[in-house]
Amino acid sequence: MVLTVSYGHARHVVVTDEAIITVERRSAEERRQASTVALAVGGGVLGALLAAVVDRLGLPGGPTRLYLRPHDTPRLAEMTEVLTCWASEVPAELAGEHGWPKVEGFRPVTFYPRAVIDSLTLSRWRLTLTLKREAAREIVVTLAPWDYRKVRAHLFRAGYVLGKS
């Protein structure tokens, strides 16, 4: 299976032929803590270094409680609806692939199977998914601008229909 990964500060975006997947890297609270540390120290080089340490190690409080699903996460080809699971529950076919983002087991991973994607719009900074459902129809995912070309190439190769941005 070919994976194209756009690595981001808060979220990684993984493009496969069967689905578009988001892997959360940092929660909004963790990003806020790191920026608060940088501001408290007064910015500059020391603030940036401490913010990087907090971002890497986290602050006291520990990870969120991990609740496992009562059944295994289906294989990627069997997914027919948008599915969110923990990183520890990602199907082995993906987790074992070269390039799959390494994150803690309690990070949320959301699968948007190709069957539920109505259309895609790609710009240098974001990927907008329009889903075939009434509620929460439009999903906007931030991309790293330097990953734009490789994501676009994979989407074209896989046969996704791209709208104009």
C-alpha positions in Angstrom: 0.0 0.0 0.0 1.3 3.4 -0.9 1.0 6.2 1.7 1.6 9.9 1.2 2.0 11.7 4.5 1.8 15.4 5.2 3.4 15.9 8.6 2.0 18.7 10.6 2.5 20.2 14.1 -1.0 19.4 15.3 -2.2 16.8 12.8 -0.7 14.5 10.1 -2.7 13.8 6.9 -2.2 10.4 5.3 -3.5 9.9 1.7 -4.1 6.3 0.5 -5.9 5.0 -2.6 -8.8 3.9 -0.4 -9.1 6.8 2.1 -7.9 10.1 3.5 -6.8 9.7 7.1 -6.0 12.3 9.8 -3.8 11.4 12.7 -3.9 13.9 15.6 -0.5 14.7 17.0 -1.2 17.3 19.6 -4.5 18.4 21.2 -5.5 22.0 21.3 -4.7 22.0 25.1 -1.2 20.7 24.5 -0.5 23.3 21.8 -1.8 26.0 24.2 0.5 24.8 27.0 3.5 25.0 24.8 2.7 28.5 23.6 2.0 29.6 27.2 5.4 28.4 28.3 7.1 30.3 25.4 5.2 33.5 26.3 5.9 33.1 30.1 9.6 33.0 29.6 9.4 36.0 27.4 9.9 34.5 24.0 13.3 34.5 22.3 15.5 31.4 22.1 15.0 30.2 25.7 11.2 30.4 25.3 11.3 28.5 22.0 13.6 25.8 23.6 11.3 25.4 26.6 8.2 25.3 24.4 9.8 22.5 22.4 10.6 20.5 25.6 7.0 20.9 26.8 5.7 20.0 23.3 7.9 16.9 23.4 7.4 15.8 27.0 4.0 17.4 27.9 3.1 18.8 31.2 1.9 16.9 34.3 -1.6 15.4 34.1 -0.9 12.4 31.9 -2.6 11.2 28.8 -6.4 10.9 28.4 -8.0 7.7 29.5 -7.8 5.0 26.7 -11.1 3.3 26.0 -10.8 0.4 23.6 -13.5 -0.5 21.1 -15.5 -3.7 21.8 -14.5 -5.0 18.3 -11.5 -4.6 16.0 -11.3 -1.7 13.7 -12.3 -2.9 10.2 -9.7 -3.1 7.4 -9.4 0.0 5.2 -11.2 -1.7 2.2 -14.1 -2.6 4.5 -14.8 0.9 5.8 -18.0 2.4 4.5 -18.5 5.3 7.0 -16.3 8.0 8.6 -14.6 6.2 11.5 -12.6 7.6 14.4 -10.4 5.3 16.6 -7.3 5.5 18.7 -3.9 5.2 17.2 -3.5 1.9 19.0 -6.5 0.5 17.1 -5.4 1.3 13.6 -5.5 -1.8 11.4 -2.2 -3.6 11.2 -2.2 -3.2 7.4 -1.6 0.6 7.9 0.3 0.7 11.2 2.9 -1.6 9.8 3.4 0.4 6.6 6.6 2.3 6.0 5.9 6.0 6.6 2.9 5.6 8.9 3.2 8.5 11.4 4.4 7.3 14.9 2.2 8.8 17.6 1.1 7.7 21.1 -1.6 5.1 21.3 -4.2 7.5 22.7 -4.2 9.9 19.8 -7.4 10.0 17.7 -7.2 8.8 14.1 -10.1 9.5 11.7 -10.7 7.6 8.4 -12.5 9.2 5.5 -13.1 6.3 3.1 -13.3 7.1 -0.6 -16.9 5.9 -0.7 -18.1 8.8 1.5 -16.0 11.5 -0.2 -18.1 13.5 -2.6 -15.4 15.9 -3.8 -12.0 17.3 -2.8 -10.6 20.8 -3.1 -6.8 21.2 -2.6 -4.8 24.4 -2.0 -1.3 24.9 -0.8 -2.4 25.2 2.8 -5.4 22.9 3.1 -7.4 20.0 1.8 -11.2 20.4 1.9 -13.3 17.2 1.8 -17.0 17.4 1.0 -18.7 14.3 2.3 -21.8 12.5 1.0 -23.8 13.2 4.2 -26.0 15.9 5.5 -24.3 16.7 8.9 -20.8 18.0 9.0 -20.5 17.8 5.3 -17.4 19.9 4.8 -14.1 18.9 6.6 -11.1 21.2 6.3 -7.7 19.7 7.0 -4.5 21.8 7.2 -1.6 20.7 5.0 2.1 21.7 5.1 2.7 23.9 2.0 5.8 21.9 1.1 3.7 18.7 0.9 1.2 20.1 -1.6 2.8 18.7 -4.7 3.2 15.1 -3.4 -0.4 15.1 -2.0 -1.8 16.4 -5.3 0.2 13.8 -7.2 -1.1 11.0 -5.1 -4.7 12.2 -5.3 -4.4 12.3 -9.2 -2.7 8.9 -9.4 -5.4 7.4 -7.2 -8.2 8.9 -9.3 -9.7 11.3 -6.8 -11.7 14.1 -8.4 -10.3 17.5 -7.4 -12.4 20.6 -7.6 -10.9 24.1 -8.1 -9.8 26.1 -5.1 
